[in-house]
């Protein structure tokens, strides 16, 4: 790496192999958000990056989740809230699919075979058996913490580094205990002092000055996502880009789209949904609506994940964005 900039893994189509490769070629650490990909799609994405660059790659997965039980009454309430949006797009009534998440073990097998340089995990620690297998193959491991207590737990678990996610970050909150929505620099400073592990600081880092401040707080790398949402290589849909360019929406923490707290632009959907199913059920339930919304260019039914600094996102090539984030350039 020639710059302390890492691309935040953005699952769901925004983070593309082309974007990951472009960041790596520019001297940073490219990443793939692989949590929603089937094992074969994950393998294909990793190989696509490898065809574009021989530099380092980070792959991100969700820690294994116990799928919570949901009652028929809860499903009826959640689908009733989605029904008007389905009707507006002339979709069939919302139904909960039988399969609501990908299999972590099968995804991990792909990672072990394809051997990206780094695996990061959100929503919990890396399981001990997975950690041992990754280490045996020379793959570095990174956990995600939203608090000092989570960071200490990750240190004890044996990971090689910790991503600390401040409250300004876009997308899903990556922790699994109490989330204090901490200031990014404050949390980075606390974790850097409390553990010997390298720290990746994430949340609200949109400029070279922000990256420098993260380094001064003890971070080894600045993990940036929102600033790349408008990048030429990003998979950000047309209505998503228009909403970002408009700049009039505030950001909110919402469970409306996935059942798990995530920061994105406020929409009529975030205002209308008050009884989402728990993750990953709600995520599976809303997927057809989000897919149709992107095709119909209806931004208000899309999960427009974005951090608080989204108005500074740059509509240019990823290499230019990396250069603008690099202190001293």
PyMOL commands that set and color helices and strands:
alter all, ss='L'
color gray80, all
select helices_A, chain A and resi 17-25+39-52+72-88+104-114+128-136+148-157+184-194+208-216+226-228+238-246+268-272+281-296+299-301+310-312+318-325
alter helices_A, ss='H'
color red, helices_A
select strands_A, chain A and resi 5-7+30-33+57-62+118-122+140-145+161-165+171-172+198-202+221-224+251-254+262-265
alter strands_A, ss='S'
color yellow, strands_A
deselect
rebuild
show_as cartoon
